[in-house]
Amino acid sequence: MFFELTPTTGQPIYLQLMQQIRHAAETGAIRDGDQLPSIRSLAEELIVSPNTVVRAYTELEREGWIELRHGTGAFISVKRRTRSLTDHVQAARDKMRSLIDRLRDDGLSSDEIRRVFEAELLHPGETVKKR
């Protein structure tokens, strides 16, 4: 399992780890029942304190993303609320993939599609005036 943490972002490392585990579960990179690396091995791999991994795993368990089993490890445990969110994210990805394919068929480049998407996120519903 590969996680990439960036200490210079100003965001706590445990939060970065939590976000990446959530993202992996939402996108299907890790699935319900999959085992996460042990606290010690992940801490060594990421070159962080084991306490950082413990904090991330504990928070993820509290949120319903993982189940900690004493002596066995940490496992993805997508509860109903989380599963619903995961299903919604996957459905959104499918819609986005379809839309991107149509926009490419219309001749837009990836960069143009990205700019349109970002502009719409920043200013939803605004009409861009042509010059």
Secondary structure per residue as TSV (DSSP state, phi and psi in degrees):
chain	resnum	aa	ss	phi	psi
A	1	M	-	360.0	137.8
A	2	F	-	-119.9	119.8
A	3	F	-	-122.9	142.2
A	4	E	-	-122.3	112.9
A	5	L	-	-103.8	145.3
A	6	T	-	-124.0	99.5
A	7	P	G	-64.1	-21.3
A	8	T	G	-84.8	-0.4
A	9	T	G	-76.1	-18.1
A	10	G	S	89.0	-8.4
A	11	Q	S	-91.2	133.7
A	12	P	-	-54.3	142.7
A	13	I	H	-58.9	-41.4
A	14	Y	H	-63.5	-33.2
A	15	L	H	-69.6	-39.2
A	16	Q	H	-60.7	-44.3
A	17	L	H	-63.1	-44.0
A	18	M	H	-58.8	-46.2
A	19	Q	H	-61.4	-40.2
A	20	Q	H	-70.2	-36.1
A	21	I	H	-68.2	-43.5
A	22	R	H	-59.0	-47.1
A	23	H	H	-60.1	-43.8
A	24	A	H	-61.5	-38.4
A	25	A	H	-70.9	-40.6
A	26	E	H	-65.8	-35.1
A	27	T	H	-90.5	-5.6
A	28	G	T	87.5	5.3
A	29	A	S	-64.6	-33.7
A	30	I	S	-126.6	143.2
A	31	R	-	-117.8	166.7
A	32	D	T	-51.9	126.7
A	33	G	T	95.2	-15.0
A	34	D	-	-65.9	142.9
A	35	Q	B	-89.5	134.7
A	36	L	-	-85.6	160.7
A	37	P	-	-59.8	153.3
A	38	S	-	-63.8	159.4
A	39	I	H	-57.8	-48.3
A	40	R	H	-63.6	-47.4
A	41	S	H	-66.8	-38.7
A	42	L	H	-67.9	-40.5
A	43	A	H	-60.8	-42.6
A	44	E	H	-66.0	-42.6
A	45	E	H	-62.5	-42.1
A	46	L	H	-88.4	-8.0
A	47	I	T	57.2	54.8
A	48	V	S	-132.5	168.5
A	49	S	-	-68.1	141.8
A	50	P	H	-56.6	-29.6
A	51	N	H	-61.5	-32.1
A	52	T	H	-64.3	-45.3
A	53	V	H	-66.9	-41.6
A	54	V	H	-57.9	-44.7
A	55	R	H	-63.6	-43.6
A	56	A	H	-63.3	-48.0
A	57	Y	H	-62.6	-41.1
A	58	T	H	-63.4	-43.7
A	59	E	H	-66.0	-40.9
A	60	L	H	-64.8	-35.5
A	61	E	H	-66.4	-43.2
A	62	R	H	-60.7	-35.4
A	63	E	H	-82.0	-8.2
A	64	G	T	90.5	13.1
A	65	W	S	-85.6	-33.4
A	66	I	E	-134.3	164.6
A	67	E	E	-123.0	126.3
A	68	L	E	-95.2	124.3
A	69	R	E	-115.4	114.3
A	70	H	T	-55.2	125.9
A	71	G	T	83.6	-11.8
A	72	T	T	-112.9	-39.7
A	73	G	E	131.2	-163.2
A	74	A	E	-110.4	133.9
A	75	F	E	-129.4	142.7
A	76	I	E	-64.4	130.3
A	77	S	-	-136.3	84.9
A	78	V	-	-78.8	99.7
A	79	K	-	-71.9	172.8
A	80	R	H	-55.9	-46.7
A	81	R	H	-62.2	-44.6
A	82	T	H	-68.9	-40.3
A	83	R	H	-61.9	-40.4
A	84	S	H	-61.3	-44.2
A	85	L	H	-62.5	-43.6
A	86	T	H	-60.8	-43.3
A	87	D	H	-62.8	-40.8
A	88	H	H	-64.9	-42.6
A	89	V	H	-64.2	-41.9
A	90	Q	H	-65.0	-40.6
A	91	A	H	-63.3	-39.8
A	92	A	H	-64.4	-40.8
A	93	R	H	-62.5	-40.9
A	94	D	H	-62.3	-43.2
A	95	K	H	-63.9	-42.2
A	96	M	H	-63.9	-42.2
A	97	R	H	-59.6	-43.8
A	98	S	H	-64.4	-44.4
A	99	L	H	-63.3	-44.0
A	100	I	H	-61.3	-42.2
A	101	D	H	-60.0	-43.0
A	102	R	H	-65.6	-40.9
A	103	L	H	-65.9	-38.0
A	104	R	H	-65.6	-38.9
A	105	D	H	-61.6	-30.6
A	106	D	T	-79.9	-3.2
A	107	G	T	100.4	5.6
A	108	L	-	-81.4	143.5
A	109	S	-	-84.0	166.9
A	110	S	H	-59.1	-39.9
A	111	D	H	-65.3	-41.1
A	112	E	H	-65.6	-41.8
A	113	I	H	-61.7	-43.8
A	114	R	H	-60.8	-44.9
A	115	R	H	-63.2	-42.2
A	116	V	H	-62.8	-45.1
A	117	F	H	-61.5	-48.6
A	118	E	H	-63.6	-40.0
A	119	A	H	-63.4	-40.2
A	120	E	H	-68.4	-35.6
A	121	L	H	-65.1	-40.4
A	122	L	H	-74.0	-36.5
A	123	H	S	-137.2	71.8
A	124	P	T	-63.0	135.9
A	125	G	T	81.9	-8.3
A	126	E	-	-76.6	139.8
A	127	T	-	-88.4	129.8
A	128	V	-	-84.0	125.3
A	129	K	-	-81.4	135.4
A	130	K	-	-80.0	145.6
A	131	R	-	-103.4	360.0
